Amino acid sequence: MIIFNLLTLNPDHARRITQLMLTQQMATDVFVDEAIANHYLTAQGTVAAQPLHRVIFITKALLYRRIEELLEKQFPDNDFRIYATPVTQVNAAEAERVRQLHQT
């Protein structure tokens, strides 16, 4: 299992991804942090911030590439930053819910 993390500047993309992951049975629950501050260093050397939306869900590690391909197809010109974090421990009920996801 992994925690799939997707970062985007586009709030509509975050909402559409949530719907897509649930309807395609890639996740049992999707969490969205809306408008968190993304701080970065500008070309002029100053620190700036912009609103960033984070979409998070637990899924099967084997689905990572399938999800990535689905996102590339649905959002061809996206600004996404995607990464996954391994899940080493999870309670039995949650583990069973994840096992039932999109059968590979």
Secondary structure, DSSP 4 states (H G I P E B T S, - for coil): -EEEEEEES-HHHHHHHHHHHHHTTS-S--EEEEEEEEEEE-TTS-EEEEEEEEEEEEE-GGGHHHHHHHHHHH-TT---EEEEEE-----HHHHHHHHTSS--
